[in-house]
Amino acid sequence: YILSKFAVQAVIGLVQAVLLSGSFMVAVAKDGAGIFLDSYIPEIIFTVWMVIVVSEALGFVVSANAKSGDKAMVVAPFLLIVQLLFSGILFKLEGAGKFISYATASRWTVEALGSIVNLNDLPLKMQSEYPMIEHEVEEFFEATAGHVWQCWGILAGMTVCFLVVSVLSLRRLPKDSR
């Protein structure tokens, strides 16, 4: 049951990833070499698709454990806020926040995307105007194939874990309770 729903959602997610990433690339109008290919666009689309798939699997966990759709919708904003806070985009993650971020899909997505486009090598606009400003390299934007594979592997692992949890959650319910 879950795998059939997941397969359909994954295909829809792929369409979403192509549209979202494609429209962004058209707006930015930049292209560069990726980690694996001559263009980073397919790698970005794949990474965005991976996070969509992880999010779908997490949604299955919420759906399997919620008594009603209304209760599931109450949980959704909290999950989104956690993903945003611990992605590493808003502020530098240190201490306990850094360790919590390892359990969020958003962190691994940001790492993969930043590594694919090699964010550490992008010149800052302020540096051209003020050369004395030093560019701080982010440790988690490591532009290597191994690092990107690691991020993708963690996202795939999270997907499998969420799917297993949702299956186990549905199995523990009595058949006539839904």
N, C-alpha and C positions, 0 to 999 in steps of 0.2 A: 504494500500500500504506500509506504513512505517513499520507496525508491521510484515508483511510478510518478508520484507528485514531484519528487526531486528532479527527475529527468526532464519533465516538462518545464519546471521552473529554471533549470540550468540552461535550457535552450532559449527561453525568454530572457534570461540574464545575459546570455551572449549577445543577443540583439541589443539589449540595453547598453552593454559595455561598448559595442561598436558605435552606437549612436552617440553616447556620452563622450567617449574618447575622441571619436571622429570630429564632433562639433567643436570640442576643445582645441584639437590640432588645427582645424581650419581657422579658429579665432586667433590662435597664437601664431600660426603660419610659420612654424619652425620645424625642422627635422634634423636629426643627427644620428650618429652611429650608436647603436644599442650595444648591449653586452654580447649578444649572440648573433645578431643580424646587422646588416648595413644600415637599417633604419630602426629607431627605437619604438616606432608606432605600434607594430604588432606585439612587442613586449609589454607596452603600456596597456594595450587592449586586454592582453591575457591577464595581467595583474589586476586590472579593474574587474574582469570577469571572475577571477579567483575570490576577490573580496565580496562580490555579489553572491557567489555560491556559498561562502562561509556564512554570510548574513541570512541567506535562505535557510540553511541548516540550523542556525541559532533560532530563527523564527519557528522552525518545527519544534524545537525544544520548548519554547514558550507556549506554543499552541497545544502541545501534548500535555503540558502541566497546568494549563489554565482551565478553569471550570466553564468559562464562557468567553465569547469574543470580546466582551466589554472588559473583562479582567485582563485579558491578554493585551488589550490596547493601553491599559494603565501601566503595564510593565515596559512597553516599548520605548517611551521617552527616556526612562532611566537607563536602559541599555545603550541608547544612542548617546546620552550624555557621558557615560563611562567611556565609550569608544572615542568620543571627541577629546575628553580630558586626558586620556592616557595614550593618545596617538603620537605625542611628541611634537606636534605642530604649534600648539599654543604657547608652551613654555618648556624649558629644559627639565627633563625628568631626572630627579635625584632621589636618593634614599628609597623609602618604601614605594613611592610612586613609580620608580624605575622598575621595580620588581613586579608590581601590579600590572604594568604595561605589557609585560611578557605574555600575559594571558588574554590580551586583546588583539583582535584581527587588524584593527586600524594601525597599530604600531608596525606590524610586519608588512602591511601594505605600504605605509609611508616609507619604510626602509627600502623596500623593493623598488618603488617608484623613484625615490631619490638616488638610489644606486644606478638604476637603468639610465637616467639622464645625467648622471655624474654631477650632482649638485655641488659637491665640494670644489669642482674645477670651474664653476661659473663665476665670472668676475662680478663683484658687487658694483652697482651703479655709483654708490658713494665712494668707492675706492678710486674711480676715475677722477672724481672731483676733489677728493681728499686722500692722496696717496699714503698718508701716514697711518690711515686706518688699516689695521690688520684683519685679514679674513680668518675667522675661527672655523676650523674644519670640524664638521660634525662627525663623531666617531662611528655613527651607525649608517652613514651613507658611503659604504665601502663598495666602490664600483668594480666588483669582481664577479665572475660567473658563479663561483662557489657561494658567495654571499646571497646572490639573487636566488640560486637554487635552494639555499637554506630557507629563505623567506617564503618561497613558493611551497616548499615542503611542509613548513609549519602551518601555512594556510590550509594545505590539503589535509594535514593531520587534524587540525581543528574541525574541518568539515566532517571527517570520518567520526571523530569523537562526538560531535553534536548529533550526527545521525544515529549513532549507537545509543546515546542518551535518550533521544526521542523515541526510538524503537522500544527501549526498556521501559520508558515512562508509559507508553501506550499498552505494553504487555501487562503491566501491573494493574491496570484498570479492569473492573468487571465489564464484560461484553455489553451489558445492557445499560451502562451508566451514561452513555452518550447518545 
